[in-house]
Amino acid sequence: MTEIVRMSIELGYLKAPNHILAQIDELKGLAPDRIVFITTGTQGEPTSALVRIANRDHKQLHIIPGDTVAIPLPRYRGMKA
């Protein structure tokens, strides 16, 4: 995931200030409202980070009241609006 984000920034698909990206263990001490996580697992793979977070089974990340979770999904042919 880190490499995909890095490459997206380099190619101009994602815009982020220099030195804004960090590993989860580097975020201790930051206010929760200053942190955005991008994770994988929108297809429901049982071991994906998103599923573990949703099941409260992730060792380092927990959703708390007031957090916003956005799950963008591509539209597939035949999908109802």
N, CA, C and O atoms as a GROMACS GRO file, in nm:
protein
  324
    1MET      N    1   0.082  -0.118   0.000
    1MET     CA    2   0.000   0.000   0.000
    1MET      C    3   0.087   0.126   0.000
    1MET      O    4   0.057   0.222  -0.070
    2THR      N    5   0.194   0.124   0.077
    2THR     CA    6   0.283   0.240   0.085
    2THR      C    7   0.341   0.272  -0.053
    2THR      O    8   0.348   0.389  -0.092
    3GLU      N    9   0.382   0.170  -0.125
    3GLU     CA   10   0.440   0.191  -0.258
    3GLU      C   11   0.337   0.245  -0.356
    3GLU      O   12   0.369   0.329  -0.440
    4ILE      N   13   0.213   0.197  -0.346
    4ILE     CA   14   0.107   0.245  -0.435
    4ILE      C   15   0.081   0.393  -0.410
    4ILE      O   16   0.067   0.470  -0.505
    5VAL      N   17   0.076   0.433  -0.284
    5VAL     CA   18   0.054   0.574  -0.251
    5VAL      C   19   0.172   0.658  -0.297
    5VAL      O   20   0.153   0.764  -0.356
    6ARG      N   21   0.292   0.611  -0.271
    6ARG     CA   22   0.412   0.685  -0.313
    6ARG      C   23   0.412   0.705  -0.465
    6ARG      O   24   0.438   0.815  -0.513
    7MET      N   25   0.384   0.600  -0.539
    7MET     CA   26   0.384   0.607  -0.684
    7MET      C   27   0.270   0.698  -0.734
    7MET      O   28   0.288   0.771  -0.832
    8SER      N   29   0.155   0.693  -0.668
    8SER     CA   30   0.042   0.780  -0.705
    8SER      C   31   0.078   0.927  -0.689
    8SER      O   32   0.039   1.010  -0.771
    9ILE      N   33   0.152   0.958  -0.584
    9ILE     CA   34   0.198   1.096  -0.564
    9ILE      C   35   0.297   1.135  -0.672
    9ILE      O   36   0.288   1.243  -0.731
   10GLU      N   37   0.393   1.046  -0.699
   10GLU     CA   38   0.494   1.076  -0.801
   10GLU      C   39   0.431   1.098  -0.939
   10GLU      O   40   0.477   1.183  -1.015
   11LEU      N   41   0.326   1.024  -0.970
   11LEU     CA   42   0.261   1.035  -1.101
   11LEU      C   43   0.155   1.145  -1.107
   11LEU      O   44   0.099   1.173  -1.213
   12GLY      N   45   0.128   1.207  -0.992
   12GLY     CA   46   0.033   1.317  -0.989
   12GLY      C   47  -0.112   1.278  -0.971
   12GLY      O   48  -0.201   1.363  -0.982
   13TYR      N   49  -0.140   1.151  -0.943
   13TYR     CA   50  -0.278   1.108  -0.920
   13TYR      C   51  -0.326   1.143  -0.780
   13TYR      O   52  -0.446   1.158  -0.757
   14LEU      N   53  -0.233   1.157  -0.688
   14LEU     CA   54  -0.264   1.190  -0.549
   14LEU      C   55  -0.176   1.306  -0.510
   14LEU      O   56  -0.056   1.306  -0.538
   15LYS      N   57  -0.233   1.404  -0.446
   15LYS     CA   58  -0.156   1.521  -0.403
   15LYS      C   59  -0.144   1.520  -0.251
   15LYS      O   60  -0.243   1.505  -0.180
   16ALA      N   61  -0.022   1.535  -0.204
   16ALA     CA   62   0.004   1.538  -0.060
   16ALA      C   63   0.132   1.619  -0.035
   16ALA      O   64   0.228   1.607  -0.111
   17PRO      N   65   0.133   1.700   0.069
   17PRO     CA   66   0.255   1.776   0.101
   17PRO      C   67   0.371   1.681   0.132
   17PRO      O   68   0.350   1.568   0.175
   18ASN      N   69   0.493   1.729   0.109
   18ASN     CA   70   0.612   1.650   0.141
   18ASN      C   71   0.611   1.609   0.288
   18ASN      O   72   0.570   1.688   0.374
   19HIS      N   73   0.654   1.491   0.317
   19HIS     CA   74   0.670   1.438   0.452
   19HIS      C   75   0.538   1.424   0.528
   19HIS      O   76   0.537   1.421   0.651
   20ILE      N   77   0.426   1.416   0.456
   20ILE     CA   78   0.297   1.402   0.522
   20ILE      C   79   0.263   1.255   0.549
   20ILE      O   80   0.187   1.225   0.641
   21LEU      N   81   0.320   1.164   0.471
   21LEU     CA   82   0.291   1.022   0.488
   21LEU      C   83   0.374   0.964   0.601
   21LEU      O   84   0.491   1.001   0.620
   22ALA      N   85   0.314   0.874   0.677
   22ALA     CA   86   0.384   0.814   0.791
   22ALA      C   87   0.334   0.673   0.813
   22ALA      O   88   0.226   0.635   0.766
   23GLN      N   89   0.411   0.597   0.883
   23GLN     CA   90   0.369   0.464   0.927
   23GLN      C   91   0.286   0.480   1.054
   23GLN      O   92   0.298   0.580   1.124
   24ILE      N   93   0.203   0.383   1.083
   24ILE     CA   94   0.110   0.393   1.196
   24ILE      C   95   0.181   0.417   1.329
   24ILE      O   96   0.130   0.489   1.415
   25ASP      N   97   0.299   0.358   1.347
   25ASP     CA   98   0.370   0.374   1.474
   25ASP      C   99   0.433   0.513   1.489
   25ASP      O  100   0.480   0.548   1.597
   26GLU      N  101   0.434   0.592   1.383
   26GLU     CA  102   0.489   0.728   1.388
   26GLU      C  103   0.383   0.831   1.426
   26GLU      O  104   0.414   0.950   1.438
   27LEU      N  105   0.259   0.790   1.445
   27LEU     CA  106   0.150   0.884   1.467
   27LEU      C  107   0.116   0.907   1.614
   27LEU      O  108   0.030   0.989   1.646
   28LYS      N  109   0.181   0.837   1.703
   28LYS     CA  110   0.155   0.855   1.846
   28LYS      C  111   0.180   1.000   1.884
   28LYS      O  112   0.282   1.058   1.848
   29GLY      N  113   0.086   1.056   1.958
   29GLY     CA  114   0.100   1.194   2.001
   29GLY      C  115   0.026   1.293   1.913
   29GLY      O  116   0.005   1.408   1.954
   30LEU      N  117  -0.014   1.252   1.793
   30LEU     CA  118  -0.092   1.340   1.708
   30LEU      C  119  -0.238   1.337   1.750
   30LEU      O  120  -0.289   1.232   1.791
   31ALA      N  121  -0.305   1.449   1.739
   31ALA     CA  122  -0.447   1.454   1.771
   31ALA      C  123  -0.523   1.369   1.670
   31ALA      O  124  -0.492   1.373   1.551
   32PRO      N  125  -0.621   1.291   1.715
   32PRO     CA  126  -0.696   1.204   1.623
   32PRO      C  127  -0.759   1.279   1.505
   32PRO      O  128  -0.774   1.222   1.397
   33ASP      N  129  -0.796   1.405   1.526
   33ASP     CA  130  -0.859   1.479   1.416
   33ASP      C  131  -0.757   1.531   1.313
   33ASP      O  132  -0.794   1.601   1.219
   34ARG      N  133  -0.631   1.496   1.330
   34ARG     CA  134  -0.526   1.536   1.236
   34ARG      C  135  -0.476   1.417   1.154
   34ARG      O  136  -0.380   1.430   1.078
   35ILE      N  137  -0.541   1.300   1.168
   35ILE     CA  138  -0.493   1.177   1.106
   35ILE      C  139  -0.596   1.125   1.006
   35ILE      O  140  -0.716   1.122   1.033
   36VAL      N  141  -0.547   1.084   0.890
   36VAL     CA  142  -0.630   1.016   0.789
   36VAL      C  143  -0.561   0.885   0.757
   36VAL      O  144  -0.441   0.882   0.728
   37PHE      N  145  -0.636   0.777   0.762
   37PHE     CA  146  -0.582   0.646   0.726
   37PHE      C  147  -0.639   0.604   0.592
   37PHE      O  148  -0.757   0.622   0.564
   38ILE      N  149  -0.554   0.548   0.509
   38ILE     CA  150  -0.597   0.484   0.385
   38ILE      C  151  -0.561   0.336   0.402
   38ILE      O  152  -0.447   0.302   0.433
   39THR      N  153  -0.659   0.251   0.382
   39THR     CA  154  -0.635   0.109   0.404
   39THR      C  155  -0.695   0.028   0.290
   39THR      O  156  -0.763   0.081   0.203
   40THR      N  157  -0.671  -0.101   0.293
   40THR     CA  158  -0.721  -0.192   0.190
   40THR      C  159  -0.833  -0.278   0.247
   40THR      O  160  -0.854  -0.283   0.368
   41GLY      N  161  -0.903  -0.345   0.158
   41GLY     CA  162  -0.999  -0.444   0.203
   41GLY      C  163  -1.144  -0.415   0.177
   41GLY      O  164  -1.229  -0.466   0.249
   42THR      N  165  -1.177  -0.335   0.077
   42THR     CA  166  -1.317  -0.302   0.053
   42THR      C  167  -1.396  -0.420  -0.002
   42THR      O  168  -1.519  -0.414  -0.004
   43GLN      N  169  -1.330  -0.525  -0.044
   43GLN     CA  170  -1.402  -0.641  -0.097
   43GLN      C  171  -1.432  -0.743   0.012
   43GLN      O  172  -1.487  -0.850  -0.016
   44GLY      N  173  -1.397  -0.713   0.135
   44GLY     CA  174  -1.432  -0.799   0.248
   44GLY      C  175  -1.340  -0.917   0.270
   44GLY      O  176  -1.381  -1.015   0.333
   45GLU      N  177  -1.218  -0.912   0.221
   45GLU     CA  178  -1.125  -1.022   0.247
   45GLU      C  179  -1.106  -1.036   0.398
   45GLU      O  180  -1.079  -0.936   0.465
   46PRO      N  181  -1.120  -1.156   0.452
   46PRO     CA  182  -1.121  -1.173   0.598
   46PRO      C  183  -0.997  -1.124   0.671
   46PRO      O  184  -1.006  -1.086   0.788
   47THR      N  185  -0.882  -1.124   0.606
   47THR     CA  186  -0.760  -1.079   0.674
   47THR      C  187  -0.721  -0.936   0.639
   47THR      O  188  -0.616  -0.889   0.683
   48SER      N  189  -0.803  -0.866   0.562
   48SER     CA  190  -0.769  -0.729   0.525
   48SER      C  191  -0.775  -0.638   0.647
   48SER      O  192  -0.845  -0.666   0.744
   49ALA      N  193  -0.701  -0.529   0.639
   49ALA     CA  194  -0.698  -0.434   0.751
   49ALA      C  195  -0.836  -0.379   0.779
   49ALA      O  196  -0.876  -0.366   0.895
   50LEU      N  197  -0.911  -0.346   0.674
   50LEU     CA  198  -1.044  -0.288   0.694
   50LEU      C  199  -1.137  -0.382   0.769
   50LEU      O  200  -1.212  -0.338   0.857
   51VAL      N  201  -1.135  -0.510   0.736
   51VAL     CA  202  -1.219  -0.608   0.806
   51VAL      C  203  -1.174  -0.620   0.951
   51VAL      O  204  -1.258  -0.625   1.041
   52ARG      N  205  -1.043  -0.625   0.975
   52ARG     CA  206  -0.994  -0.635   1.113
   52ARG      C  207  -1.030  -0.512   1.194
   52ARG      O  208  -1.063  -0.522   1.312
   53ILE      N  209  -1.024  -0.392   1.131
   53ILE     CA  210  -1.063  -0.269   1.201
   53ILE      C  211  -1.212  -0.275   1.234
   53ILE      O  212  -1.251  -0.244   1.347
   54ALA      N  213  -1.294  -0.312   1.137
   54ALA     CA  214  -1.440  -0.319   1.158
   54ALA      C  215  -1.478  -0.419   1.266
   54ALA      O  216  -1.574  -0.398   1.339
   55ASN      N  217  -1.402  -0.528   1.276
   55ASN     CA  218  -1.428  -0.631   1.376
   55ASN      C  219  -1.360  -0.603   1.510
   55ASN      O  220  -1.363  -0.687   1.600
   56ARG      N  221  -1.300  -0.486   1.522
   56ARG     CA  222  -1.225  -0.447   1.643
   56ARG      C  223  -1.115  -0.548   1.676
   56ARG      O  224  -1.088  -0.580   1.791
   57ASP      N  225  -1.052  -0.597   1.569
   57ASP     CA  226  -0.948  -0.699   1.583
   57ASP      C  227  -0.812  -0.649   1.533
   57ASP      O  228  -0.719  -0.728   1.523
   58HIS      N  229  -0.800  -0.521   1.503
   58HIS     CA  230  -0.674  -0.464   1.455
   58HIS      C  231  -0.592  -0.424   1.577
   58HIS      O  232  -0.644  -0.362   1.670
   59LYS      N  233  -0.464  -0.459   1.578
   59LYS     CA  234  -0.380  -0.435   1.695
   59LYS      C  235  -0.348  -0.287   1.717
   59LYS      O  236  -0.326  -0.246   1.831
   60GLN      N  237  -0.347  -0.206   1.611
   60GLN     CA  238  -0.301  -0.068   1.625
   60GLN      C  239  -0.406   0.038   1.594
   60GLN      O  240  -0.385   0.155   1.625
   61LEU      N  241  -0.517   0.001   1.535
   61LEU     CA  242  -0.613   0.101   1.488
   61LEU      C  243  -0.754   0.064   1.531
   61LEU      O  244  -0.798  -0.049   1.513
   62HIS      N  245  -0.824   0.162   1.588
   62HIS     CA  246  -0.961   0.140   1.633
   62HIS      C  247  -1.046   0.259   1.588
   62HIS      O  248  -1.001   0.374   1.595
   63ILE      N  249  -1.166   0.232   1.544
   63ILE     CA  250  -1.260   0.338   1.508
   63ILE      C  251  -1.328   0.382   1.636
   63ILE      O  252  -1.374   0.300   1.714
   64ILE      N  253  -1.335   0.514   1.656
   64ILE     CA  254  -1.398   0.568   1.776
   64ILE      C  255  -1.514   0.659   1.735
   64ILE      O  256  -1.519   0.705   1.621
   65PRO      N  257  -1.607   0.685   1.826
   65PRO     CA  258  -1.718   0.775   1.792
   65PRO      C  259  -1.666   0.908   1.738
   65PRO      O  260  -1.572   0.967   1.792
   66GLY      N  261  -1.727   0.953   1.630
   66GLY     CA  262  -1.684   1.076   1.565
   66GLY      C  263  -1.595   1.054   1.444
   66GLY      O  264  -1.578   1.145   1.363
   67ASP      N  265  -1.538   0.934   1.431
   67ASP     CA  266  -1.456   0.903   1.314
   67ASP      C  267  -1.545   0.894   1.190
   67ASP      O  268  -1.663   0.860   1.200
   68THR      N  269  -1.488   0.924   1.076
   68THR     CA  270  -1.557   0.909   0.948
   68THR      C  271  -1.491   0.797   0.871
   68THR      O  272  -1.368   0.794   0.857
   69VAL      N  273  -1.571   0.705   0.821
   69VAL     CA  274  -1.520   0.595   0.738
   69VAL      C  275  -1.582   0.610   0.600
   69VAL      O  276  -1.704   0.609   0.586
   70ALA      N  277  -1.499   0.625   0.499
   70ALA     CA  278  -1.546   0.637   0.361
   70ALA      C  279  -1.500   0.515   0.283
   70ALA      O  280  -1.382   0.482   0.283
   71ILE      N  281  -1.594   0.450   0.218
   71ILE     CA  282  -1.561   0.331   0.139
   71ILE      C  283  -1.607   0.356  -0.004
   71ILE      O  284  -1.720   0.326  -0.040
   72PRO      N  285  -1.517   0.411  -0.086
   72PRO     CA  286  -1.555   0.436  -0.225
   72PRO      C  287  -1.555   0.304  -0.302
   72PRO      O  288  -1.462   0.225  -0.293
   73LEU      N  289  -1.660   0.282  -0.379
   73LEU     CA  290  -1.670   0.161  -0.459
   73LEU      C  291  -1.687   0.199  -0.605
   73LEU      O  292  -1.760   0.293  -0.638
   74PRO      N  293  -1.621   0.126  -0.692
   74PRO     CA  294  -1.642   0.152  -0.834
   74PRO      C  295  -1.780   0.102  -0.875
   74PRO      O  296  -1.833   0.007  -0.817
   75ARG      N  297  -1.837   0.165  -0.974
   75ARG     CA  298  -1.966   0.118  -1.026
   75ARG      C  299  -1.941   0.007  -1.125
   75ARG      O  300  -1.860   0.022  -1.217
   76TYR      N  301  -2.009  -0.103  -1.107
   76TYR     CA  302  -1.995  -0.216  -1.199
   76TYR      C  303  -2.116  -0.221  -1.290
   76TYR      O  304  -2.226  -0.182  -1.251
   77ARG      N  305  -2.096  -0.270  -1.410
   77ARG     CA  306  -2.205  -0.286  -1.504
   77ARG      C  307  -2.311  -0.378  -1.440
   77ARG      O  308  -2.278  -0.483  -1.386
   78GLY      N  309  -2.434  -0.337  -1.447
   78GLY     CA  310  -2.542  -0.416  -1.388
   78GLY      C  311  -2.573  -0.378  -1.244
   78GLY      O  312  -2.668  -0.429  -1.186
   79MET      N  313  -2.493  -0.290  -1.186
   79MET     CA  314  -2.517  -0.246  -1.049
   79MET      C  315  -2.635  -0.152  -1.046
   79MET      O  316  -2.645  -0.063  -1.131
   80LYS      N  317  -2.724  -0.168  -0.951
   80LYS     CA  318  -2.838  -0.077  -0.938
   80LYS      C  319  -2.795   0.050  -0.868
   80LYS      O  320  -2.714   0.046  -0.775
   81ALA      N  321  -2.847   0.164  -0.912
   81ALA     CA  322  -2.813   0.293  -0.854
   81ALA      C  323  -2.879   0.312  -0.720
   81ALA      O  324  -2.861   0.416  -0.657
   0.00000   0.00000   0.00000
